């Protein structure tokens, strides 16, 4: 059987839905919630894949420069992406 072409998703979530996603981890009010906020920020802001987030190590962070090193990510290329103050905190 021929494969069906995968297209771009037609449904795009609204700004309000995105904000609700960002608020959910704060309901925990503990370190896990704080970690989850940072993960969601990275996924959204840098368009990271979940496998890329799972491979990150503390050595990939340059907190003083507000940068995250992405090693062999999309297309097996290295890149650096800025991280905002909320993620660093």
TIDRENFI-982818 format. One record per residue: residue number from 1; residue in one letter; z, y, x of N, C-alpha, C, O in turn. Coordinates in nm, 2 decimals, padded with zeros to 4 digits, always signed. Example, Ala and Ser with C-alpha at 12.3 -4.5 7.8 and 13.67 -1.06 7.14 Angstrom:
% TIDRENFI-982818
   resi   resn      npz      npy      npx     capz     capy     capx      cpz      cpy      cpx      opz      opy      opx
      1      a   +00.78   -00.57   +01.32   +00.78   -00.45   +01.23   +00.78   -00.33   +01.32   +00.85   -00.33   +01.42
      2      s   +00.71   -00.22   +01.28   +00.71   -00.11   +01.37   +00.79   +00.00   +01.29   +00.80   +00.11   +01.34
This chain:
% TIDRENFI-982818
   resi   resn      npz      npy      npx     capz     capy     capx      cpz      cpy      cpx      opz      opy      opx
      1      x   +00.00   -00.12   +00.08   +00.00   +00.00   +00.00   +00.00   +00.13   +00.09   +00.07   +00.13   +00.19
      2      x   -00.08   +00.22   +00.05   -00.08   +00.35   +00.13   +00.06   +00.42   +00.11   +00.12   +00.41   +00.00
      3      x   +00.10   +00.49   +00.21   +00.22   +00.57   +00.21   +00.20   +00.70   +00.13   +00.10   +00.76   +00.14
      4      x   +00.30   +00.73   +00.06   +00.30   +00.86   -00.01   +00.33   +00.97   +00.08   +00.42   +00.96   +00.17
      5      x   +00.27   +01.08   +00.07   +00.30   +01.20   +00.16   +00.43   +01.26   +00.12   +00.47   +01.27   +00.00
      6      x   +00.51   +01.29   +00.22   +00.64   +01.36   +00.20   +00.61   +01.51   +00.20   +00.56   +01.56   +00.30
      7      x   +00.65   +01.57   +00.10   +00.63   +01.71   +00.09   +00.76   +01.79   +00.11   +00.87   +01.73   +00.12
      8      x   +00.75   +01.92   +00.11   +00.86   +02.00   +00.12   +00.94   +02.00   -00.02   +00.87   +02.00   -00.12
      9      x   +01.07   +01.99   -00.02   +01.14   +01.98   -00.14   +01.11   +02.11   -00.23   +01.11   +02.22   -00.18
     10      x   +01.09   +02.09   -00.35   +01.06   +02.20   -00.45   +01.19   +02.27   -00.49   +01.18   +02.38   -00.53
     11      x   +01.30   +02.20   -00.49   +01.43   +02.26   -00.53   +01.50   +02.33   -00.42   +01.53   +02.26   -00.31
     12      x   +01.53   +02.45   -00.43   +01.60   +02.53   -00.33   +01.73   +02.57   -00.39   +01.73   +02.63   -00.50
     13      x   +01.84   +02.55   -00.32   +01.97   +02.59   -00.38   +01.99   +02.74   -00.37   +01.94   +02.80   -00.28
     14      x   +02.07   +02.79   -00.46   +02.09   +02.93   -00.47   +02.19   +02.98   -00.37   +02.26   +02.90   -00.31
     15      x   +02.20   +03.11   -00.35   +02.30   +03.17   -00.26   +02.44   +03.13   -00.31   +02.53   +03.11   -00.23
     16      x   +02.46   +03.14   -00.44   +02.59   +03.10   -00.50   +02.63   +02.96   -00.47   +02.75   +02.93   -00.44
     17      x   +02.53   +02.87   -00.47   +02.56   +02.73   -00.44   +02.60   +02.71   -00.29   +02.69   +02.63   -00.26
     18      x   +02.53   +02.78   -00.21   +02.56   +02.78   -00.07   +02.70   +02.83   -00.04   +02.78   +02.77   +00.03
     19      x   +02.74   +02.94   -00.10   +02.87   +03.00   -00.09   +02.98   +02.90   -00.14   +03.09   +02.88   -00.07
     20      x   +02.95   +02.83   -00.24   +03.05   +02.72   -00.29   +03.07   +02.61   -00.19   +03.18   +02.56   -00.18
     21      x   +02.96   +02.58   -00.13   +02.97   +02.47   -00.02   +03.06   +02.52   +00.09   +03.13   +02.44   +00.14
     22      x   +03.04   +02.64   +00.13   +03.12   +02.70   +00.24   +03.27   +02.71   +00.20   +03.36   +02.71   +00.29
     23      x   +03.30   +02.73   +00.08   +03.44   +02.74   +00.03   +03.51   +02.61   +00.02   +03.63   +02.60   +00.04
     24      x   +03.44   +02.50   -00.01   +03.51   +02.37   -00.03   +03.60   +02.33   +00.09   +03.71   +02.29   +00.06
     25      x   +03.56   +02.34   +00.21   +03.66   +02.29   +00.32   +03.78   +02.38   +00.33   +03.89   +02.33   +00.37
     26      x   +03.78   +02.50   +00.28   +03.90   +02.59   +00.29   +04.01   +02.54   +00.19   +04.12   +02.58   +00.21
     27      x   +03.97   +02.46   +00.10   +04.07   +02.41   +00.00   +04.17   +02.32   +00.06   +04.28   +02.30   +00.02
     28      x   +04.13   +02.25   +00.17   +04.22   +02.16   +00.24   +04.33   +02.24   +00.31   +04.44   +02.19   +00.32
     29      x   +04.30   +02.36   +00.37   +04.39   +02.44   +00.44   +04.46   +02.36   +00.55   +04.59   +02.38   +00.57
     30      x   +04.39   +02.29   +00.63   +04.44   +02.22   +00.75   +04.33   +02.22   +00.86   +04.23   +02.27   +00.84
     31      x   +04.36   +02.15   +00.97   +04.27   +02.14   +01.08   +04.14   +02.07   +01.04   +04.03   +02.11   +01.09
     32      x   +04.15   +01.97   +00.96   +04.02   +01.90   +00.92   +03.93   +02.00   +00.84   +03.81   +02.00   +00.86
     33      x   +03.99   +02.08   +00.75   +03.92   +02.18   +00.67   +03.85   +02.28   +00.77   +03.74   +02.32   +00.75
     34      x   +03.93   +02.32   +00.87   +03.88   +02.42   +00.96   +03.76   +02.36   +01.04   +03.66   +02.42   +01.06
     35      x   +03.77   +02.23   +01.08   +03.67   +02.16   +01.15   +03.54   +02.15   +01.06   +03.43   +02.18   +01.11
     36      x   +03.56   +02.12   +00.94   +03.45   +02.11   +00.85   +03.38   +02.24   +00.82   +03.26   +02.24   +00.81
     37      x   +03.45   +02.35   +00.82   +03.39   +02.48   +00.81   +03.30   +02.50   +00.93   +03.18   +02.55   +00.91
     38      x   +03.34   +02.48   +01.05   +03.26   +02.50   +01.17   +03.14   +02.41   +01.17   +03.03   +02.45   +01.20
     39      x   +03.15   +02.29   +01.12   +03.04   +02.20   +01.11   +02.93   +02.25   +01.01   +02.82   +02.25   +01.04
     40      x   +02.98   +02.28   +00.90   +02.89   +02.33   +00.79   +02.82   +02.46   +00.84   +02.70   +02.48   +00.82
     41      x   +02.89   +02.55   +00.91   +02.83   +02.67   +00.96   +02.72   +02.64   +01.06   +02.61   +02.70   +01.05
     42      x   +02.74   +02.54   +01.15   +02.64   +02.50   +01.25   +02.52   +02.44   +01.18   +02.41   +02.47   +01.21
     43      x   +02.55   +02.35   +01.09   +02.44   +02.28   +01.02   +02.35   +02.39   +00.95   +02.22   +02.38   +00.96
     44      x   +02.41   +02.48   +00.89   +02.33   +02.58   +00.81   +02.27   +02.69   +00.90   +02.15   +02.71   +00.89
     45      x   +02.34   +02.74   +00.99   +02.29   +02.86   +01.07   +02.19   +02.81   +01.18   +02.09   +02.89   +01.20
     46      x   +02.21   +02.70   +01.24   +02.12   +02.65   +01.34   +02.02   +02.55   +01.30   +01.94   +02.50   +01.38
     47      x   +02.02   +02.52   +01.17   +01.93   +02.41   +01.11   +01.94   +02.28   +01.19   +01.85   +02.22   +01.23
     48      x   +02.07   +02.25   +01.23   +02.09   +02.13   +01.30   +02.09   +02.00   +01.21   +02.12   +02.01   +01.09
     49      x   +02.05   +01.89   +01.27   +02.06   +01.77   +01.20   +02.21   +01.71   +01.21   +02.28   +01.75   +01.30
     50      x   +02.25   +01.63   +01.12   +02.38   +01.58   +01.12   +02.40   +01.49   +01.25   +02.51   +01.49   +01.30
     51      x   +02.30   +01.42   +01.29   +02.31   +01.34   +01.41   +02.33   +01.43   +01.54   +02.41   +01.39   +01.63
     52      x   +02.28   +01.55   +01.54   +02.30   +01.65   +01.65   +02.44   +01.70   +01.65   +02.50   +01.71   +01.75
     53      x   +02.49   +01.72   +01.53   +02.63   +01.77   +01.52   +02.73   +01.66   +01.57   +02.82   +01.69   +01.64
     54      x   +02.70   +01.54   +01.53   +02.78   +01.42   +01.57   +02.78   +01.40   +01.73   +02.88   +01.35   +01.78
     55      x   +02.68   +01.44   +01.79   +02.67   +01.42   +01.94   +02.73   +01.54   +02.02   +02.73   +01.53   +02.14
     56      x   +02.77   +01.64   +01.95   +02.82   +01.76   +02.03   +02.95   +01.73   +02.09   +03.04   +01.65   +02.04
     57      x   +02.97   +01.79   +02.21   +03.10   +01.77   +02.28   +03.15   +01.91   +02.32   +03.07   +02.01   +02.31
     58      x   +03.27   +01.92   +02.35   +03.33   +02.05   +02.38   +03.26   +02.12   +02.50   +03.25   +02.24   +02.51
     59      x   +03.21   +02.04   +02.59   +03.14   +02.09   +02.71   +03.01   +02.16   +02.67   +02.95   +02.24   +02.74
     60      x   +02.96   +02.14   +02.54   +02.84   +02.21   +02.50   +02.86   +02.35   +02.44   +02.77   +02.42   +02.42
     61      x   +02.99   +02.38   +02.43   +03.03   +02.51   +02.38   +03.05   +02.61   +02.49   +03.11   +02.58   +02.59
     62      x   +03.00   +02.73   +02.47   +03.02   +02.84   +02.56   +03.09   +02.95   +02.48   +03.02   +03.05   +02.44
     63      x   +03.22   +02.93   +02.45   +03.29   +03.02   +02.36   +03.29   +03.17   +02.40   +03.28   +03.26   +02.32
     64      x   +03.30   +03.19   +02.53   +03.31   +03.33   +02.58   +03.17   +03.40   +02.56   +03.17   +03.52   +02.54
     65      x   +03.06   +03.32   +02.55   +02.93   +03.38   +02.53   +02.88   +03.36   +02.38   +02.77   +03.40   +02.35
     66      x   +02.96   +03.29   +02.30   +02.93   +03.26   +02.16   +02.80   +03.19   +02.15   +02.71   +03.22   +02.08
     67      x   +02.79   +03.08   +02.24   +02.67   +03.00   +02.24   +02.70   +02.85   +02.23   +02.81   +02.80   +02.27
     68      x   +02.61   +02.77   +02.17   +02.62   +02.63   +02.17   +02.49   +02.57   +02.23   +02.38   +02.61   +02.20
     69      x   +02.51   +02.48   +02.33   +02.40   +02.42   +02.39   +02.36   +02.30   +02.31   +02.44   +02.21   +02.28
     70      x   +02.23   +02.29   +02.28   +02.18   +02.18   +02.20   +02.09   +02.10   +02.30   +01.99   +02.14   +02.34
     71      x   +02.14   +01.98   +02.34   +02.07   +01.90   +02.44   +01.99   +01.80   +02.37   +02.03   +01.72   +02.29
     72      x   +01.86   +01.80   +02.41   +01.76   +01.70   +02.36   +01.77   +01.69   +02.21   +01.78   +01.58   +02.15
     73      x   +01.76   +01.80   +02.14   +01.76   +01.80   +01.99   +01.62   +01.79   +01.94   +01.54   +01.71   +01.99
     74      x   +01.59   +01.86   +01.84   +01.46   +01.85   +01.78   +01.34   +01.85   +01.88   +01.33   +01.95   +01.96
     75      x   +01.26   +01.75   +01.88   +01.15   +01.74   +01.97   +01.19   +01.71   +02.11   +01.12   +01.74   +02.21
     76      x   +01.32   +01.66   +02.13   +01.37   +01.63   +02.26   +01.37   +01.75   +02.36   +01.35   +01.74   +02.48
     77      x   +01.40   +01.87   +02.30   +01.40   +01.99   +02.38   +01.55   +02.04   +02.38   +01.62   +02.03   +02.29
     78      x   +01.58   +02.10   +02.49   +01.71   +02.17   +02.50   +01.70   +02.31   +02.45   +01.60   +02.38   +02.47
     79      x   +01.80   +02.36   +02.39   +01.80   +02.50   +02.35   +01.95   +02.55   +02.33   +02.04   +02.46   +02.32
     80      x   +01.96   +02.67   +02.33   +02.09   +02.74   +02.31   +02.09   +02.82   +02.19   +01.99   +02.89   +02.16
     81      x   +02.19   +02.81   +02.10   +02.19   +02.88   +01.98   +02.32   +02.96   +01.97   +02.43   +02.91   +02.01
     82      x   +02.31   +03.08   +01.92   +02.43   +03.16   +01.90   +02.52   +03.11   +01.80   +02.48   +03.05   +01.70
     83      x   +02.65   +03.12   +01.82   +02.75   +03.08   +01.72   +02.83   +03.21   +01.68   +02.86   +03.29   +01.77
     84      x   +02.86   +03.22   +01.55   +02.93   +03.35   +01.51   +03.08   +03.34   +01.54   +03.14   +03.23   +01.57
     85      x   +03.15   +03.45   +01.52   +03.29   +03.46   +01.55   +03.37   +03.37   +01.46   +03.47   +03.31   +01.51
     86      x   +03.33   +03.35   +01.34   +03.41   +03.26   +01.25   +03.41   +03.12   +01.30   +03.51   +03.05   +01.29
     87      x   +03.30   +03.07   +01.35   +03.29   +02.94   +01.41   +03.38   +02.93   +01.53   +03.45   +02.83   +01.55
     88      x   +03.37   +03.03   +01.62   +03.45   +03.02   +01.74   +03.60   +03.02   +01.71   +03.68   +02.95   +01.78
     89      x   +03.64   +03.10   +01.61   +03.78   +03.10   +01.57   +03.83   +02.96   +01.52   +03.94   +02.94   +01.48
